[in-house]
Amino acid sequence: QLVAGRGLVGDRFKGRPGSARQVTLIQHEHLAVLAACLHRDSIDPMLLRRNISVGGINLLALKGKRFRVGETLLEYSGLAHPCSKMETLLGAGGYNAMRGHGGITARVIDGGVIHRGDAVVYLSQDEHR
């Protein structure tokens, strides 16, 4: 459940109105890249401190755009840079492995529910209004 202007219900950062980092998304395809960089078979996406993992779309292509995920309307607000906790959570080299693979941040324009399997749909300029 995402709340407009706030973020994900239950997230420790929810409740900071006006923040550009209301929700974070990471590309599922990057999990394999991160695992390879860290010489692992796989990476648990829960370790990466991102809210939503999506596949089949280049999240960087959403720069400056609005998009739908499930019932929600989100707006790209920036890159989700790794933090120093990646060294603790992923081990030595975790921070550097995440560089360039950290995903994006977004603002929640219209809240709603997201379900596993919901599509990420880019909105055209006309649909932004």
Secondary structure as the mmCIF struct_conf table of DSSP 4:
data_model
#
loop_
_struct_conf.conf_type_id
_struct_conf.id
_struct_conf.beg_label_comp_id
_struct_conf.beg_label_asym_id
_struct_conf.beg_label_seq_id
_struct_conf.end_label_comp_id
_struct_conf.end_label_asym_id
_struct_conf.end_label_seq_id
STRN STRN1 LEU A 2 VAL A 3
TURN_TY1_P TURN_TY1_P1 ALA A 4 ARG A 6
STRN STRN2 GLY A 7 LEU A 8
TURN_TY1_P TURN_TY1_P2 VAL A 9 GLY A 10
TURN_TY1_P TURN_TY1_P3 ARG A 12 GLY A 15
TURN_TY1_P TURN_TY1_P4 PRO A 17 GLY A 18
BEND BEND1 ALA A 20 ALA A 20
BEND BEND2 GLN A 22 GLN A 22
STRN STRN3 VAL A 23 GLN A 27
TURN_TY1_P TURN_TY1_P5 HIS A 28 HIS A 28
HELX_RH_AL_P HELX_RH_AL_P1 GLU A 29 CYS A 37
TURN_TY1_P TURN_TY1_P6 LEU A 38 HIS A 39
BEND BEND3 ASP A 41 ASP A 41
HELX_RH_3T_P HELX_RH_3T_P1 PRO A 45 LEU A 48
TURN_TY1_P TURN_TY1_P7 ARG A 49 ARG A 49
BEND BEND4 ASN A 51 ASN A 51
STRN STRN4 ILE A 52 VAL A 54
BEND BEND5 GLY A 56 ILE A 57
HELX_RH_3T_P HELX_RH_3T_P2 LEU A 59 LEU A 62
TURN_TY1_P TURN_TY1_P8 LYS A 63 GLY A 64
STRN STRN5 ARG A 66 VAL A 69
TURN_TY1_P TURN_TY1_P9 GLY A 70 GLU A 71
STRN STRN6 THR A 72 LEU A 79
TURN_TY1_P TURN_TY1_P10 SER A 84 SER A 84
HELX_RH_AL_P HELX_RH_AL_P2 LYS A 85 LEU A 90
TURN_TY1_P TURN_TY1_P11 ALA A 92 GLY A 93
HELX_RH_AL_P HELX_RH_AL_P3 GLY A 94 MET A 98
TURN_TY1_P TURN_TY1_P12 ARG A 99 GLY A 100
BEND BEND6 GLY A 102 GLY A 102
STRN STRN7 ILE A 104 ASP A 110
STRN STRN8 GLY A 112 GLY A 112
TURN_TY1_P TURN_TY1_P13 ARG A 116 GLY A 117
HELX_LH_PP_P HELX_LH_PP_P1 ASP A 118 ALA A 119
STRN STRN9 VAL A 120 TYR A 122
HELX_LH_PP_P HELX_LH_PP_P2 LEU A 123 SER A 124
HELX_RH_3T_P HELX_RH_3T_P3 GLN A 125 HIS A 128
#
